[in-house]
Amino acid sequence: MLVPAEVLRAHIDYHVWASALLVTAAEALSHEELTRDFGTGDKSVLGTLAHLFDADRGWLARLKREPASAPLKDEDYQLRVLQNDWPPLRREWVEWAGTLTDEDAKAEVFYIDRGGNSWRQPLNQLVLHVVNHGTHHRGQIAGFLRAMGHVPPSLDLDGYYRDAG
């Protein structure tokens, strides 16, 4: 199934919008709340946000056919790193998506994952994976916020469409 470049651009725009909302929401949390272990793979609000940031770096490098990004280091698990380093990366995603054509969308992308496995998939499938992966983890973070008594921002796609006009 071919997903047109226009649809991929809209989904990337949504992805960066929703992730930015959660970083803003995280700014209101105490250090204890940011790092509270919820027993998930990435443990906490901060850990899950860092995982999303890392995934955004890794996938954009793959899709741009650039060398893989280095895994996050312990010192990268800081809210200030996400506040400083993620906005330029989100802009880079939007700029990259702005150049996509329908031909690009159906092109095969070859990459090697961090486990050393080789893969080949159409670019449109990989972009939708990035957005879906982000939606999954943003939903986790929204649940963490609620569990701590905070109201998470609305992250629904229809909310993005309303905000985007």
Rosetta silent file (secondary structure, phi, psi, omega in degrees, C-alpha in Angstrom):
SEQUENCE: MLVPAEVLRAHIDYHVWASALLVTAAEALSHEELTRDFGTGDKSVLGTLAHLFDADRGWLARLKREPASAPLKDEDYQLRVLQNDWPPLRREWVEWAGTLTDEDAKAEVFYIDRGGNSWRQPLNQLVLHVVNHGTHHRGQIAGFLRAMGHVPPSLDLDGYYRDAG
SCORE:     score description
SCORE:     0.000 S_00000001
   1 L     0.000  128.738  178.185    0.000    0.000    0.000 S_00000001
   2 L   -92.916  127.805  173.310    1.389    3.367   -0.965 S_00000001
   3 L  -101.980  121.224 -177.618    0.890    6.220    1.450 S_00000001
   4 L   -61.938  152.006 -179.209    1.233    9.523   -0.410 S_00000001
   5 H   -56.646  -36.462  179.601    3.971   11.932    0.627 S_00000001
   6 H   -60.109  -40.162  178.881    1.353   14.511    1.643 S_00000001
   7 H   -70.180  -40.007  177.775   -0.079   12.090    4.221 S_00000001
   8 H   -61.839  -42.758  178.111    3.396   11.228    5.511 S_00000001
   9 H   -59.657  -44.352 -179.730    4.162   14.933    5.964 S_00000001
  10 H   -62.929  -39.544 -179.996    0.946   15.439    7.941 S_00000001
  11 H   -70.422  -37.128  175.232    1.767   12.487   10.192 S_00000001
  12 H   -65.113  -42.898  177.093    5.322   13.712   10.815 S_00000001
  13 H   -57.717  -44.008  177.214    3.930   17.150   11.655 S_00000001
  14 H   -61.061  -46.313 -177.831    1.551   15.495   14.132 S_00000001
  15 H   -56.765  -47.188 -178.155    4.391   13.413   15.607 S_00000001
  16 H   -71.343  -35.413  177.320    6.592   16.442   16.304 S_00000001
  17 H   -61.377  -49.951 -176.316    3.619   18.481   17.626 S_00000001
  18 H   -66.989  -39.844  179.077    2.577   15.774   20.091 S_00000001
  19 H   -65.379  -39.462  177.886    6.112   15.091   21.301 S_00000001
  20 H   -63.057  -38.683  178.140    6.692   18.802   21.921 S_00000001
  21 H   -60.656  -39.512 -178.600    3.505   18.963   24.006 S_00000001
  22 H   -72.596  -33.283  175.029    4.773   16.193   26.268 S_00000001
  23 H   -64.483  -41.839  176.892    8.155   17.824   26.798 S_00000001
  24 H   -61.365  -43.402  177.813    6.311   20.967   27.840 S_00000001
  25 H   -62.211  -37.871 -179.166    4.133   18.920   30.206 S_00000001
  26 H   -65.840  -26.235 -179.402    7.256   17.283   31.666 S_00000001
  27 L   -63.542  -21.855 -179.581    8.660   20.708   32.524 S_00000001
  28 L   -86.643   -3.485 -176.155    6.007   21.029   35.249 S_00000001
  29 L   -90.256  150.487  171.856    7.120   17.827   37.001 S_00000001
  30 L   -74.603  166.325  177.953    9.464   17.501   39.937 S_00000001
  31 H   -60.028  -39.091  179.596   12.627   15.455   39.520 S_00000001
  32 H   -62.934  -39.624  178.712   10.987   12.675   41.544 S_00000001
  33 H   -70.280  -41.232  179.313    7.981   12.650   39.209 S_00000001
  34 H   -59.607  -34.624 -172.325   10.152   12.751   36.092 S_00000001
  35 L  -108.034    6.684  179.633   12.133    9.739   37.223 S_00000001
  36 L   -59.662  128.863 -176.976    9.416    7.717   38.999 S_00000001
  37 L   -83.962  116.098  178.991    9.734    4.079   37.900 S_00000001
  38 L   -97.531    6.862  176.370    6.451    2.762   36.485 S_00000001
  39 L    76.067   17.216  176.257    7.870   -0.684   35.748 S_00000001
  40 L   -96.989  176.040 -177.933    7.844   -0.295   31.961 S_00000001
  41 L   -56.938  -39.269 -179.205   10.755   -0.831   29.609 S_00000001
  42 L  -101.648    4.867  169.248   11.812    2.799   29.732 S_00000001
  43 L    70.937  -55.581 -165.110   10.707    3.121   33.359 S_00000001
  44 L  -134.933  175.735  172.974    9.721    6.779   33.710 S_00000001
  45 H   -57.209  -51.634 -178.401    8.434    9.895   32.006 S_00000001
  46 H   -62.319  -44.608 -179.959   12.014   11.017   31.460 S_00000001
  47 H   -63.019  -38.137 -179.311   13.200    7.597   30.298 S_00000001
  48 H   -73.121  -39.174  174.996   10.324    7.245   27.847 S_00000001
  49 H   -62.725  -42.432  178.812   10.819   10.758   26.462 S_00000001
  50 H   -63.034  -38.600  177.169   14.539   10.032   26.050 S_00000001
  51 H   -61.323  -43.564  178.522   13.668    6.791   24.251 S_00000001
  52 H   -63.833  -42.839  177.204   11.434    8.712   21.836 S_00000001
  53 H   -59.109  -47.475  179.920   14.148   11.308   21.247 S_00000001
  54 H   -61.358  -42.645  178.256   16.673    8.556   20.591 S_00000001
  55 H   -63.404  -41.700  177.945   14.290    6.800   18.210 S_00000001
  56 H   -60.081  -42.323  178.318   13.661   10.053   16.330 S_00000001
  57 H   -63.565  -47.197 -176.272   17.428   10.531   15.904 S_00000001
  58 H   -65.542  -45.272 -178.240   17.992    6.966   14.794 S_00000001
  59 H   -68.729  -38.504  179.290   15.111    6.751   12.341 S_00000001
  60 H   -64.121  -40.987  177.020   15.833   10.105   10.728 S_00000001
  61 H   -59.728  -44.928  179.441   19.442    9.067   10.156 S_00000001
  62 H   -61.403  -47.114 -175.790   18.260    5.803    8.582 S_00000001
  63 H   -68.588  -28.635  176.223   15.691    7.486    6.375 S_00000001
  64 L   -86.661   -0.096  179.983   18.223   10.092    5.250 S_00000001
  65 L    59.011   44.089  177.579   20.659    7.222    4.617 S_00000001
  66 L  -108.241  166.610  177.378   23.177    8.708    7.033 S_00000001
  67 L   -59.056  148.565 -178.597   25.364    6.914    9.574 S_00000001
  68 L   -63.117  145.779  175.242   23.511    5.629   12.614 S_00000001
  69 L   -75.755  152.344  177.397   23.330    7.846   15.661 S_00000001
  70 L   -73.723  146.078  175.962   25.130    6.718   18.789 S_00000001
  71 L   -59.737  155.932  177.829   22.925    5.336   21.566 S_00000001
  72 L   -62.044  146.372  174.244   22.088    7.718   24.377 S_00000001
  73 L   -99.860  165.400 -179.156   24.578    7.969   27.229 S_00000001
  74 H   -53.205  -40.011 -177.774   23.590    8.205   30.874 S_00000001
  75 H   -69.977  -11.980  177.507   24.153   11.968   30.853 S_00000001
  76 H   -78.403  -14.300 -178.205   21.594   12.316   28.016 S_00000001
  77 L   -85.064   64.408  179.666   18.761   11.346   30.374 S_00000001
  78 L  -136.162  139.387  179.477   18.148   14.934   31.446 S_00000001
  79 H   -58.592  -37.609 -179.111   15.143   17.106   30.704 S_00000001
  80 H   -62.497  -32.228  176.653   17.452   19.924   29.615 S_00000001
  81 H   -64.233  -45.333  179.225   18.927   17.653   26.906 S_00000001
  82 H   -65.114  -39.506  179.617   15.430   17.027   25.539 S_00000001
  83 H   -65.701  -35.735 -176.425   14.575   20.737   25.785 S_00000001
  84 H   -89.355  -39.956 -170.121   17.754   21.755   23.929 S_00000001
  85 H   -96.316  -24.893 -177.303   18.405   18.945   21.464 S_00000001
  86 H   -76.090  -40.005 -179.483   14.952   17.725   20.461 S_00000001
  87 H   -55.955  -45.185  177.382   13.524   20.965   18.947 S_00000001
  88 H   -64.101  -34.094  177.489   16.211   21.171   16.219 S_00000001
  89 H   -66.951  -40.485  177.147   15.714   17.473   15.509 S_00000001
  90 H   -62.548  -40.938  176.806   11.957   17.967   15.205 S_00000001
  91 H   -62.691  -39.200  178.736   12.568   20.831   12.754 S_00000001
  92 H   -63.348  -39.244  175.322   14.909   18.561   10.794 S_00000001
  93 H   -59.615  -47.364 -177.787   12.132   15.940   10.576 S_00000001
  94 H   -64.935  -41.702  177.765    9.680   18.523    9.228 S_00000001
  95 H   -63.157  -44.534  178.683   12.237   19.852    6.727 S_00000001
  96 H   -61.123  -47.368 -179.002   13.064   16.337    5.564 S_00000001
  97 H   -63.342  -31.201  179.771    9.402   15.423    5.210 S_00000001
  98 H   -63.703  -19.710 -179.345    8.805   18.637    3.270 S_00000001
  99 L   -94.625   -7.247 -175.594   11.015   17.339    0.478 S_00000001
 100 L   -65.087  141.288  171.693    9.296   13.947    0.125 S_00000001
 101 L  -114.768  167.782  176.137    7.673   12.992   -3.144 S_00000001
 102 H   -61.806  -32.304  176.470    5.317   10.122   -3.825 S_00000001
 103 H   -65.533  -43.320  176.922    8.225    8.373   -5.551 S_00000001
 104 H   -58.741  -41.159 -174.596   10.336    8.758   -2.407 S_00000001
 105 H   -60.224  -32.912 -178.630    7.478    7.350   -0.326 S_00000001
 106 H   -96.211   -2.860  179.782    7.494    4.037   -2.161 S_00000001
 107 L   -66.958  144.582  177.247   11.293    3.742   -2.409 S_00000001
 108 E   -76.637  137.810  175.481   12.944    0.888   -0.544 S_00000001
 109 E  -114.281  125.649  174.910   15.131    1.825    2.401 S_00000001
 110 E  -100.457  133.415  176.683   17.906   -0.549    3.405 S_00000001
 111 E  -152.432  163.490  175.917   19.206   -0.247    6.951 S_00000001
 112 E  -116.880  124.856 -179.099   20.937   -2.147    9.701 S_00000001
 113 L   -77.741  175.601 -177.136   19.349   -1.942   13.139 S_00000001
 114 L   -66.300  -16.582  176.030   21.297   -1.576   16.380 S_00000001
 115 L   -86.341   -0.700  179.683   21.211   -5.340   16.785 S_00000001
 116 L    88.340    5.347  179.756   23.098   -5.769   13.510 S_00000001
 117 L   -83.324  139.749  178.215   20.088   -7.076   11.569 S_00000001
 118 E   -93.331  138.888 -179.789   19.636   -5.985    7.951 S_00000001
 119 E  -139.251  155.533  175.081   16.216   -4.798    6.757 S_00000001
 120 E  -142.675  121.482 -179.656   14.637   -3.417    3.607 S_00000001
 121 E  -147.235  156.906  174.416   11.226   -1.717    3.647 S_00000001
 122 E   -64.888  141.210 -178.593    9.369    1.007    1.766 S_00000001
 123 H   -54.828  -40.621 -177.590    9.984    4.448    3.203 S_00000001
 124 H   -61.346  -36.509  177.486    6.256    5.091    3.709 S_00000001
 125 H   -65.899  -39.035 -178.148    5.991    2.066    6.024 S_00000001
 126 H   -70.120  -39.012  176.832    8.941    3.239    8.083 S_00000001
 127 H   -62.369  -44.773  178.494    7.573    6.763    8.491 S_00000001
 128 H   -64.594  -33.215  175.012    4.255    5.367    9.695 S_00000001
 129 H   -61.968  -46.257 -179.438    6.171    3.109   12.081 S_00000001
 130 H   -57.054  -45.751 -179.061    7.971    6.130   13.573 S_00000001
 131 H   -66.348  -44.802 -179.726    4.651    7.914   14.136 S_00000001
 132 H   -64.244  -43.220  177.273    2.954    4.811   15.539 S_00000001
 133 H   -57.864  -45.501  178.699    5.905    4.076   17.840 S_00000001
 134 H   -63.051  -40.710  179.526    5.737    7.644   19.110 S_00000001
 135 H   -62.136  -42.627  178.230    1.991    7.408   19.669 S_00000001
 136 H   -56.888  -52.341 -175.915    2.443    4.238   21.719 S_00000001
 137 H   -73.642  -32.488  174.778    5.025    5.784   24.023 S_00000001
 138 H   -64.012  -36.109  175.764    3.269    9.151   24.267 S_00000001
 139 H   -62.841  -39.502  175.880    0.216    7.206   25.447 S_00000001
 140 H   -60.148  -47.314 -178.089    2.353    5.578   28.129 S_00000001
 141 H   -62.421  -41.337  177.484    3.591    8.970   29.285 S_00000001
 142 H   -59.018  -40.065  176.903    0.036   10.326   29.376 S_00000001
 143 H   -65.423  -39.841  177.182   -0.855    7.386   31.622 S_00000001
 144 H   -61.153  -44.837 -179.518    2.135    8.088   33.874 S_00000001
 145 H   -59.707  -46.435  178.871    1.030   11.721   34.199 S_00000001
 146 H   -61.296  -40.862 -179.687   -2.505   10.688   35.144 S_00000001
 147 H   -63.040  -24.721  178.498   -1.196    8.176   37.679 S_00000001
 148 L   -95.515    6.447  177.165    0.660   11.037   39.378 S_00000001
 149 L    88.112   12.244  178.532   -2.430   13.244   39.446 S_00000001
 150 L  -101.166  152.045  174.972   -1.565   15.441   36.452 S_00000001
 151 L   -95.262  115.721  179.774   -3.772   16.072   33.436 S_00000001
 152 L   -72.095  157.386  174.921   -1.796   15.230   30.286 S_00000001
 153 L   -66.054  154.560  174.496   -2.129   17.404   27.207 S_00000001
 154 L   -70.785  123.617 -175.783   -4.565   16.244   24.563 S_00000001
 155 L  -113.331    9.745 -175.774   -2.486   14.288   22.067 S_00000001
 156 L   -66.939  147.008  179.226   -5.230   13.147   19.708 S_00000001
 157 H   -59.310  -38.084  179.556   -4.698   13.450   15.982 S_00000001
 158 H   -65.994  -30.828  174.359   -7.938   15.398   15.619 S_00000001
 159 H   -65.301  -39.248  175.401   -6.581   17.917   18.144 S_00000001
 160 H   -61.749  -46.739 -179.548   -3.522   18.365   15.970 S_00000001
 161 H   -59.125  -40.182  178.278   -5.716   18.919   12.924 S_00000001
 162 H   -65.780  -43.389  179.320   -7.700   21.571   14.823 S_00000001
 163 H   -65.261  -37.838 -177.050   -4.514   23.279   16.038 S_00000001
 164 H   -75.095  -15.271  177.857   -2.941   23.143   12.577 S_00000001
 165 L    80.273    0.000    0.000   -6.046   24.763   11.094 S_00000001
